[in-house]
Amino acid sequence: MMPDIHALVNDFLSKLKKRKIEGSQATAKQTAELLRSVISQTRVPYTNQSAALIDSVKAVGERLIAANPVELAVGNIVRHVLHIIREEDLSMTTAAMAGLDLSAVSDEEDDADQDDRAGLSAAAVAAASRSTWHPPSLQTLLEDVPDNAAVPHTSSSGGDSEGKSKCKTFN
């Protein structure tokens, strides 16, 4: 981590220990903002980027949770951010596998090779179908949602299932 991140983490740790932050929502938001800064300034290697980010977030998260174990929002946000990193890694891996599978198709007549590619393709398709719904991002986690915001409950007619969604999606 960079020195300015150490200062941010130490400042937040001090606030948590002295219980200077009031309310779980404020604590959760400040935790997410701190983790966003940690992630954005973490130097990751070209390979195994998600593992480096996970290690970094876990290290900071353990310190934050130890500073005020009673405040459950901190641990919840840390786990949520770790989940987002893992989901993004799975999504990237799935996309890479699908790309490799498409480029591996050749004119060979070997049935065993065709069966292997079909299995990989099925795995890639299954993983891709699981990731068609994108989990919330860290940006979504940080956005302010009004307390009175509610999802509109409207009845669905037969024509509404043509790929339209009434839910707002975040990318």
GROMACS elastic network, one bead per residue, 0.5 to 0.9 nm:
[ bonds ]
;  ai    aj funct       b0    kb
    1     4     6  0.83609   500
    1     5     6  0.63609   500
    1     6     6  0.68572   500
    1    38     6  0.74437   500
    1    41     6  0.71078   500
    1    42     6  0.57716   500
    1    43     6  0.74453   500
    1    56     6  0.80350   500
    2     5     6  0.53664   500
    2     6     6  0.65227   500
    2     7     6  0.89984   500
    2    38     6  0.87368   500
    2    41     6  0.69860   500
    2    42     6  0.74632   500
    2    43     6  0.87381   500
    3     6     6  0.50244   500
    3     7     6  0.64238   500
    3     8     6  0.87992   500
    4     7     6  0.50441   500
    4     8     6  0.63057   500
    4     9     6  0.86640   500
    5     9     6  0.60461   500
    5    10     6  0.84257   500
    5    34     6  0.85351   500
    5    37     6  0.72616   500
    5    38     6  0.63784   500
    5    41     6  0.76388   500
    6     9     6  0.51186   500
    6    10     6  0.59983   500
    6    11     6  0.84545   500
    7    10     6  0.51115   500
    7    11     6  0.60067   500
    7    12     6  0.85406   500
    8    11     6  0.51295   500
    8    12     6  0.61626   500
    8    13     6  0.85149   500
    8    34     6  0.73484   500
    8    37     6  0.88011   500
    9    12     6  0.51570   500
    9    13     6  0.60258   500
    9    14     6  0.85859   500
    9    34     6  0.72030   500
    9    38     6  0.85828   500
    9    60     6  0.75037   500
    9    63     6  0.88776   500
    9    64     6  0.82599   500
   10    14     6  0.61480   500
   10    15     6  0.86741   500
   11    14     6  0.51423   500
   11    15     6  0.63838   500
   11    16     6  0.87546   500
   12    15     6  0.50312   500
   12    16     6  0.61764   500
   12    17     6  0.86189   500
   12    30     6  0.83383   500
   12    31     6  0.82739   500
   12    34     6  0.81173   500
   12    64     6  0.80283   500
   13    16     6  0.50676   500
   13    17     6  0.61025   500
   13    18     6  0.85711   500
   13    63     6  0.75981   500
   13    64     6  0.60496   500
   13    67     6  0.60665   500
   13    68     6  0.84485   500
   14    17     6  0.51730   500
   14    18     6  0.61554   500
   14    19     6  0.83139   500
   14    20     6  0.83772   500
   14    67     6  0.79078   500
   15    18     6  0.52697   500
   15    19     6  0.57876   500
   15    21     6  0.64283   500
   16    20     6  0.63786   500
   16    21     6  0.67195   500
   16    27     6  0.84181   500
   16    64     6  0.75659   500
   16    65     6  0.89908   500
   16    67     6  0.60056   500
   16    68     6  0.57882   500
   16    71     6  0.85814   500
   17    20     6  0.78535   500
   17    66     6  0.88908   500
   17    67     6  0.51773   500
   17    68     6  0.57227   500
   18    21     6  0.84044   500
   18    67     6  0.89579   500
   18    68     6  0.87139   500
   19    22     6  0.72225   500
   19    68     6  0.78839   500
   21    24     6  0.84228   500
   21    26     6  0.68097   500
   21    27     6  0.61611   500
   21    30     6  0.89743   500
   22    25     6  0.83807   500
   22    26     6  0.65818   500
   22    27     6  0.71164   500
   23    26     6  0.55648   500
   23    27     6  0.62902   500
   23    28     6  0.86468   500
   24    28     6  0.58921   500
   24    29     6  0.84689   500
   24    71     6  0.71337   500
   24    72     6  0.78444   500
   24    73     6  0.57515   500
   24    74     6  0.83396   500
   25    28     6  0.50684   500
   25    29     6  0.61063   500
   25    30     6  0.85656   500
   25    73     6  0.75740   500
   26    29     6  0.51629   500
   26    30     6  0.61106   500
   26    31     6  0.84420   500
   27    30     6  0.52635   500
   27    31     6  0.60130   500
   27    32     6  0.85962   500
   27    71     6  0.81269   500
   27    73     6  0.66431   500
   27    74     6  0.67838   500
   28    31     6  0.50528   500
   28    32     6  0.61633   500
   28    33     6  0.86156   500
   28    72     6  0.89502   500
   28    73     6  0.52848   500
   28    74     6  0.58217   500
   28    75     6  0.89229   500
   28    76     6  0.80870   500
   28    77     6  0.62485   500
   28   142     6  0.89385   500
   29    32     6  0.51418   500
   29    33     6  0.61778   500
   29    34     6  0.85920   500
   29    77     6  0.84851   500
   29   141     6  0.79183   500
   29   142     6  0.61618   500
   29   143     6  0.89182   500
   30    33     6  0.50157   500
   30    34     6  0.60680   500
   30    35     6  0.85473   500
   30   142     6  0.88351   500
   31    34     6  0.51107   500
   31    35     6  0.61472   500
   31    36     6  0.85408   500
   31    61     6  0.89720   500
   31    64     6  0.85016   500
   31    73     6  0.84094   500
   31    74     6  0.61932   500
   31    77     6  0.68518   500
   31    78     6  0.77652   500
   32    35     6  0.50840   500
   32    36     6  0.60626   500
   32    37     6  0.86563   500
   32    74     6  0.85099   500
   32    77     6  0.63831   500
   32    78     6  0.76838   500
   32    81     6  0.78087   500
   32   138     6  0.73224   500
   32   141     6  0.74067   500
   32   142     6  0.67045   500
   33    36     6  0.50279   500
   33    37     6  0.63539   500
   33    38     6  0.86946   500
   33   138     6  0.87523   500
   33   142     6  0.71612   500
   34    37     6  0.51217   500
   34    38     6  0.62252   500
   34    39     6  0.86687   500
   35    39     6  0.60288   500
   35    40     6  0.84474   500
   35    57     6  0.67965   500
   35    60     6  0.80132   500
   35    61     6  0.84103   500
   35    77     6  0.89442   500
   35    78     6  0.78239   500
   35    81     6  0.79054   500
   36    39     6  0.51346   500
   36    40     6  0.60442   500
   36    41     6  0.85636   500
   36    81     6  0.88965   500
   36   138     6  0.73095   500
   36   139     6  0.86729   500
   37    40     6  0.51476   500
   37    41     6  0.61196   500
   37    42     6  0.84009   500
   38    41     6  0.54074   500
   38    42     6  0.59232   500
   38    53     6  0.88504   500
   38    56     6  0.76212   500
   38    57     6  0.73234   500
   38    60     6  0.83562   500
   39    42     6  0.52139   500
   39    43     6  0.85120   500
   39    53     6  0.64763   500
   39    56     6  0.76407   500
   39    57     6  0.73156   500
   40    43     6  0.83042   500
   42    52     6  0.82766   500
   42    53     6  0.71559   500
   42    56     6  0.74508   500
   43    52     6  0.82810   500
   43    53     6  0.86479   500
   44    47     6  0.81305   500
   44    48     6  0.80656   500
   44    49     6  0.54489   500
   44    50     6  0.82804   500
   44    51     6  0.88931   500
   44    52     6  0.59362   500
   44    53     6  0.70800   500
   45    48     6  0.66986   500
   45    49     6  0.58242   500
   45    52     6  0.74772   500
   46    49     6  0.63812   500
   47    50     6  0.86577   500
   48    51     6  0.55218   500
   48    52     6  0.66786   500
   49    52     6  0.52409   500
   49    53     6  0.63312   500
   49    54     6  0.86359   500
   49    89     6  0.86716   500
   50    53     6  0.50649   500
   50    54     6  0.59861   500
   50    55     6  0.85122   500
   50    85     6  0.65410   500
   50    86     6  0.71056   500
   50    88     6  0.85093   500
   50    89     6  0.62670   500
   51    54     6  0.50080   500
   51    55     6  0.60680   500
   51    56     6  0.85283   500
   51    86     6  0.88685   500
   52    55     6  0.51864   500
   52    56     6  0.61986   500
   52    57     6  0.86754   500
   53    56     6  0.50707   500
   53    57     6  0.60890   500
   53    58     6  0.84270   500
   53    82     6  0.85841   500
   53    85     6  0.76367   500
   54    57     6  0.51952   500
   54    58     6  0.59291   500
   54    59     6  0.84834   500
   54    81     6  0.89261   500
   54    82     6  0.62485   500
   54    85     6  0.71459   500
   54    86     6  0.81476   500
   55    58     6  0.51350   500
   55    59     6  0.60996   500
   55    60     6  0.87093   500
   56    59     6  0.52601   500
   56    60     6  0.63990   500
   56    61     6  0.84659   500
   57    60     6  0.52837   500
   57    61     6  0.58036   500
   57    62     6  0.84918   500
   57    78     6  0.72068   500
   57    81     6  0.80031   500
   57    82     6  0.71775   500
   58    62     6  0.59719   500
   58    63     6  0.86113   500
   58    78     6  0.74989   500
   58    79     6  0.86610   500
   58    82     6  0.78503   500
   59    62     6  0.54068   500
   59    63     6  0.66075   500
   59    64     6  0.88687   500
   60    63     6  0.52590   500
   60    64     6  0.62389   500
   60    65     6  0.87092   500
   60    78     6  0.87716   500
   61    64     6  0.50116   500
   61    65     6  0.60434   500
   61    66     6  0.84476   500
   61    74     6  0.77253   500
   61    75     6  0.70435   500
   61    77     6  0.89086   500
   61    78     6  0.57634   500
   61    79     6  0.85074   500
   62    65     6  0.52269   500
   62    66     6  0.60873   500
   62    67     6  0.86025   500
   62    75     6  0.83320   500
   62    78     6  0.87751   500
   63    66     6  0.51525   500
   63    67     6  0.62058   500
   64    67     6  0.51517   500
   64    68     6  0.68832   500
   64    69     6  0.82293   500
   64    74     6  0.69404   500
   64    75     6  0.79910   500
   65    68     6  0.55860   500
   65    69     6  0.51297   500
   65    70     6  0.83442   500
   65    71     6  0.77504   500
   65    72     6  0.80851   500
   65    74     6  0.62461   500
   65    75     6  0.59739   500
   65    78     6  0.89051   500
   66    69     6  0.54636   500
   68    71     6  0.57620   500
   68    72     6  0.85247   500
   68    74     6  0.84583   500
   69    72     6  0.68277   500
   69    74     6  0.84318   500
   69    75     6  0.83336   500
   70    73     6  0.89589   500
   71    74     6  0.62277   500
   71    75     6  0.78404   500
   72    75     6  0.55211   500
   72    76     6  0.62719   500
   72    77     6  0.87746   500
   73    76     6  0.50033   500
   73    77     6  0.61069   500
   73    78     6  0.85545   500
   74    77     6  0.53404   500
   74    78     6  0.62269   500
   74    79     6  0.86929   500
   75    78     6  0.50457   500
   75    79     6  0.61066   500
   75    80     6  0.84491   500
   76    79     6  0.52249   500
   76    80     6  0.60589   500
   76    81     6  0.86404   500
   77    81     6  0.60643   500
   77    82     6  0.85022   500
   77   141     6  0.88332   500
   78    81     6  0.52330   500
   78    82     6  0.62385   500
   78    83     6  0.86318   500
   79    82     6  0.50366   500
   79    83     6  0.61245   500
   79    84     6  0.86702   500
   80    84     6  0.62575   500
   80    85     6  0.87403   500
   80   138     6  0.86879   500
   81    84     6  0.50047   500
   81    85     6  0.62837   500
   81    86     6  0.86788   500
   81   137     6  0.82852   500
   81   138     6  0.67447   500
   82    85     6  0.51267   500
   82    86     6  0.62373   500
   82    87     6  0.86059   500
   83    86     6  0.51117   500
   83    87     6  0.60504   500
   83    88     6  0.85201   500
   84    87     6  0.51048   500
   84    88     6  0.60870   500
   84    89     6  0.85167   500
   84   135     6  0.71036   500
   84   136     6  0.73171   500
   84   137     6  0.64269   500
   84   138     6  0.73607   500
   85    88     6  0.51907   500
   85    89     6  0.61592   500
   85    90     6  0.86510   500
   85   137     6  0.89813   500
   86    89     6  0.50060   500
   86    90     6  0.61339   500
   86    91     6  0.85505   500
   87    90     6  0.50085   500
   87    91     6  0.60801   500
   87    92     6  0.85852   500
   87   131     6  0.82271   500
   87   134     6  0.86312   500
   87   135     6  0.75048   500
   88    92     6  0.61237   500
   88    93     6  0.85048   500
   88   134     6  0.89149   500
   88   135     6  0.87077   500
   89    92     6  0.51111   500
   89    93     6  0.60567   500
   89    94     6  0.84638   500
   90    93     6  0.50362   500
   90    94     6  0.59645   500
   90    95     6  0.85112   500
   90   127     6  0.82639   500
   90   131     6  0.83402   500
   91    94     6  0.50914   500
   91    95     6  0.61809   500
   91    96     6  0.85900   500
   91   127     6  0.80156   500
   91   128     6  0.73963   500
   91   131     6  0.63814   500
   92    95     6  0.51148   500
   92    96     6  0.61297   500
   92    97     6  0.85775   500
   93    96     6  0.50052   500
   93    97     6  0.60416   500
   93    98     6  0.85123   500
   94    97     6  0.50578   500
   94    98     6  0.61043   500
   94    99     6  0.85390   500
   94   123     6  0.88480   500
   94   124     6  0.59036   500
   94   125     6  0.83687   500
   94   127     6  0.62321   500
   94   128     6  0.61927   500
   94   131     6  0.86281   500
   95    98     6  0.51110   500
   95    99     6  0.61515   500
   95   100     6  0.86009   500
   95   124     6  0.79224   500
   95   128     6  0.74345   500
   96    99     6  0.50382   500
   96   100     6  0.61074   500
   96   101     6  0.85076   500
   97   100     6  0.50226   500
   97   101     6  0.59874   500
   97   102     6  0.85744   500
   97   120     6  0.80792   500
   97   121     6  0.83206   500
   97   124     6  0.62914   500
   98   101     6  0.50502   500
   98   102     6  0.62423   500
   98   103     6  0.86674   500
   98   120     6  0.84630   500
   98   121     6  0.69740   500
   98   124     6  0.56620   500
   98   125     6  0.75752   500
   98   128     6  0.83761   500
   99   102     6  0.52618   500
   99   103     6  0.62662   500
   99   104     6  0.86136   500
  100   103     6  0.51185   500
  100   104     6  0.60044   500
  100   105     6  0.89591   500
  101   104     6  0.51162   500
  101   105     6  0.68201   500
  101   117     6  0.69022   500
  101   118     6  0.89872   500
  101   120     6  0.70945   500
  101   121     6  0.63890   500
  101   124     6  0.83094   500
  102   105     6  0.57922   500
  102   121     6  0.84625   500
  103   106     6  0.81662   500
  104   117     6  0.80622   500
  105   108     6  0.84559   500
  105   114     6  0.86421   500
  105   117     6  0.79489   500
  106   109     6  0.87288   500
  108   111     6  0.85003   500
  108   113     6  0.81294   500
  108   114     6  0.83253   500
  109   112     6  0.89209   500
  109   113     6  0.81869   500
  109   114     6  0.77952   500
  110   113     6  0.54999   500
  110   114     6  0.64779   500
  110   115     6  0.89194   500
  111   115     6  0.61679   500
  111   116     6  0.86701   500
  112   115     6  0.51076   500
  112   116     6  0.63005   500
  112   117     6  0.87354   500
  113   116     6  0.50920   500
  113   117     6  0.62443   500
  113   118     6  0.85493   500
  114   117     6  0.51956   500
  114   118     6  0.61078   500
  114   119     6  0.87140   500
  115   119     6  0.62758   500
  115   120     6  0.87275   500
  116   119     6  0.51854   500
  116   120     6  0.63354   500
  116   121     6  0.85293   500
  117   120     6  0.50368   500
  117   121     6  0.58953   500
  117   122     6  0.84282   500
  118   122     6  0.60244   500
  118   123     6  0.85629   500
  119   122     6  0.50577   500
  119   123     6  0.61923   500
  119   124     6  0.85342   500
  120   123     6  0.50604   500
  120   124     6  0.60361   500
  120   125     6  0.84422   500
  121   125     6  0.59317   500
  121   126     6  0.84170   500
  122   125     6  0.50351   500
  122   126     6  0.60058   500
  122   127     6  0.85013   500
  123   126     6  0.50985   500
  123   127     6  0.61081   500
  123   128     6  0.84324   500
  124   127     6  0.51249   500
  124   128     6  0.59425   500
  124   129     6  0.84945   500
  125   129     6  0.60306   500
  125   130     6  0.85869   500
  126   129     6  0.51659   500
  126   130     6  0.63302   500
  126   131     6  0.87663   500
  127   130     6  0.51271   500
  127   131     6  0.63494   500
  127   132     6  0.88665   500
  128   131     6  0.50685   500
  128   132     6  0.62552   500
  129   132     6  0.52565   500
  129   133     6  0.81171   500
  130   133     6  0.69316   500
  130   134     6  0.89767   500
  131   134     6  0.60134   500
  131   135     6  0.81884   500
  133   169     6  0.89472   500
  134   137     6  0.83129   500
  134   169     6  0.82201   500
  134   170     6  0.79293   500
  134   171     6  0.73123   500
  135   170     6  0.84899   500
  135   171     6  0.86376   500
  136   139     6  0.79584   500
  136   140     6  0.58286   500
  136   141     6  0.69670   500
  136   169     6  0.85874   500
  136   170     6  0.67630   500
  136   171     6  0.76078   500
  137   140     6  0.51366   500
  137   141     6  0.63991   500
  137   142     6  0.88608   500
  137   170     6  0.75859   500
  137   171     6  0.70592   500
  138   142     6  0.63976   500
  138   143     6  0.88916   500
  139   142     6  0.51764   500
  139   143     6  0.63916   500
  139   170     6  0.88349   500
  139   171     6  0.87920   500
  140   143     6  0.52777   500
  140   144     6  0.85884   500
  140   170     6  0.68036   500
  140   171     6  0.82767   500
  141   144     6  0.82974   500
  145   148     6  0.84726   500
  145   149     6  0.69020   500
  146   149     6  0.53297   500
  146   150     6  0.89289   500
  147   150     6  0.83453   500
  150   153     6  0.87618   500
  151   166     6  0.87836   500
  151   167     6  0.75420   500
  152   166     6  0.81749   500
  152   167     6  0.86584   500
  154   166     6  0.88834   500
  156   159     6  0.80495   500
  156   160     6  0.61795   500
  156   161     6  0.81567   500
  157   160     6  0.56153   500
  157   161     6  0.79548   500
  158   161     6  0.64745   500
  158   162     6  0.86782   500
  159   162     6  0.62691   500
  160   163     6  0.75622   500
  160   164     6  0.62122   500
  160   165     6  0.79326   500
  160   166     6  0.89805   500
  161   164     6  0.60892   500
  161   165     6  0.78744   500
  162   165     6  0.87315   500
  165   168     6  0.75895   500
  165   169     6  0.87406   500
